[in-house]
Amino acid sequence: MVSEAQLKANKKWNDKNKDKQRIYRYRSYARKFIRDLADDNDLKELQELIHKRLNN
Protein backbone atom coordinates (compact mmCIF):
# COMPACT_ATOMS: atom_id res chain seq x y z
CA MET A 1 0.00 0.00 0.00
CA VAL A 2 1.19 3.50 -0.83
CA SER A 3 1.31 6.10 1.90
CA GLU A 4 -0.76 9.25 1.73
CA ALA A 5 2.41 11.34 1.51
CA GLN A 6 3.58 9.32 -1.50
CA LEU A 7 0.20 9.69 -3.21
CA LYS A 8 0.38 13.44 -2.67
CA ALA A 9 3.93 13.58 -4.03
CA ASN A 10 2.91 11.53 -7.08
CA LYS A 11 -0.04 13.82 -7.78
CA LYS A 12 2.17 16.89 -7.45
CA TRP A 13 4.72 15.45 -9.91
CA ASN A 14 1.97 14.40 -12.35
CA ASP A 15 0.41 17.86 -12.25
CA LYS A 16 3.75 19.53 -13.01
CA ASN A 17 4.88 17.10 -15.71
CA LYS A 18 1.98 16.62 -18.14
CA ASP A 19 4.26 16.83 -21.19
CA LYS A 20 6.70 14.25 -19.83
CA GLN A 21 3.83 11.90 -19.03
CA ARG A 22 2.52 12.23 -22.59
CA ILE A 23 5.96 11.50 -24.04
CA TYR A 24 6.38 8.42 -21.81
CA ARG A 25 2.90 7.17 -22.74
CA TYR A 26 3.37 7.65 -26.50
CA ARG A 27 6.81 6.03 -26.38
CA SER A 28 5.31 3.05 -24.61
CA TYR A 29 2.49 2.81 -27.18
CA ALA A 30 4.97 2.96 -30.06
CA ARG A 31 7.16 0.22 -28.60
CA LYS A 32 4.15 -1.98 -27.90
CA PHE A 33 2.89 -1.50 -31.46
CA ILE A 34 6.27 -2.31 -32.97
CA ARG A 35 6.87 -5.36 -30.78
CA ASP A 36 3.43 -6.94 -30.74
CA LEU A 37 1.11 -5.58 -33.42
CA ALA A 38 2.92 -4.25 -36.47
CA ASP A 39 3.13 -6.31 -39.62
CA ASP A 40 5.91 -6.07 -42.22
CA ASN A 41 4.25 -3.21 -44.08
CA ASP A 42 3.82 -1.21 -40.88
CA LEU A 43 7.45 -1.75 -39.96
CA LYS A 44 8.66 -0.66 -43.40
CA GLU A 45 6.54 2.49 -43.23
CA LEU A 46 7.84 3.31 -39.77
CA GLN A 47 11.38 2.69 -40.92
CA GLU A 48 10.92 5.20 -43.77
CA LEU A 49 9.40 7.78 -41.43
CA ILE A 50 12.27 7.37 -38.96
CA HIS A 51 14.85 7.63 -41.75
CA LYS A 52 13.25 10.86 -43.03
CA ARG A 53 13.07 12.32 -39.53
CA LEU A 54 16.71 11.53 -38.80
CA ASN A 55 17.83 13.18 -42.02
CA ASN A 56 15.97 16.44 -41.32
C-alpha positions as a Markdown table, in Angstrom:
| # | Residue | x | y | z |
|---|---|---|---|---|
| 1 | Met | 0.0 | 0.0 | 0.0 |
| 2 | Val | 1.2 | 3.5 | -0.8 |
| 3 | Ser | 1.3 | 6.1 | 1.9 |
| 4 | Glu | -0.8 | 9.2 | 1.7 |
| 5 | Ala | 2.4 | 11.3 | 1.5 |
| 6 | Gln | 3.6 | 9.3 | -1.5 |
| 7 | Leu | 0.2 | 9.7 | -3.2 |
| 8 | Lys | 0.4 | 13.4 | -2.7 |
| 9 | Ala | 3.9 | 13.6 | -4.0 |
| 10 | Asn | 2.9 | 11.5 | -7.1 |
| 11 | Lys | 0.0 | 13.8 | -7.8 |
| 12 | Lys | 2.2 | 16.9 | -7.5 |
| 13 | Trp | 4.7 | 15.4 | -9.9 |
| 14 | Asn | 2.0 | 14.4 | -12.3 |
| 15 | Asp | 0.4 | 17.9 | -12.3 |
| 16 | Lys | 3.7 | 19.5 | -13.0 |
| 17 | Asn | 4.9 | 17.1 | -15.7 |
| 18 | Lys | 2.0 | 16.6 | -18.1 |
| 19 | Asp | 4.3 | 16.8 | -21.2 |
| 20 | Lys | 6.7 | 14.3 | -19.8 |
| 21 | Gln | 3.8 | 11.9 | -19.0 |
| 22 | Arg | 2.5 | 12.2 | -22.6 |
| 23 | Ile | 6.0 | 11.5 | -24.0 |
| 24 | Tyr | 6.4 | 8.4 | -21.8 |
| 25 | Arg | 2.9 | 7.2 | -22.7 |
| 26 | Tyr | 3.4 | 7.7 | -26.5 |
| 27 | Arg | 6.8 | 6.0 | -26.4 |
| 28 | Ser | 5.3 | 3.1 | -24.6 |
| 29 | Tyr | 2.5 | 2.8 | -27.2 |
| 30 | Ala | 5.0 | 3.0 | -30.1 |
| 31 | Arg | 7.2 | 0.2 | -28.6 |
| 32 | Lys | 4.2 | -2.0 | -27.9 |
| 33 | Phe | 2.9 | -1.5 | -31.5 |
| 34 | Ile | 6.3 | -2.3 | -33.0 |
| 35 | Arg | 6.9 | -5.4 | -30.8 |
| 36 | Asp | 3.4 | -6.9 | -30.7 |
| 37 | Leu | 1.1 | -5.6 | -33.4 |
| 38 | Ala | 2.9 | -4.2 | -36.5 |
| 39 | Asp | 3.1 | -6.3 | -39.6 |
| 40 | Asp | 5.9 | -6.1 | -42.2 |
| 41 | Asn | 4.2 | -3.2 | -44.1 |
| 42 | Asp | 3.8 | -1.2 | -40.9 |
| 43 | Leu | 7.5 | -1.7 | -40.0 |
| 44 | Lys | 8.7 | -0.7 | -43.4 |
| 45 | Glu | 6.5 | 2.5 | -43.2 |
| 46 | Leu | 7.8 | 3.3 | -39.8 |
| 47 | Gln | 11.4 | 2.7 | -40.9 |
| 48 | Glu | 10.9 | 5.2 | -43.8 |
| 49 | Leu | 9.4 | 7.8 | -41.4 |
| 50 | Ile | 12.3 | 7.4 | -39.0 |
| 51 | His | 14.9 | 7.6 | -41.7 |
| 52 | Lys | 13.2 | 10.9 | -43.0 |
| 53 | Arg | 13.1 | 12.3 | -39.5 |
| 54 | Leu | 16.7 | 11.5 | -38.8 |
| 55 | Asn | 17.8 | 13.2 | -42.0 |
| 56 | Asn | 16.0 | 16.4 | -41.3 |
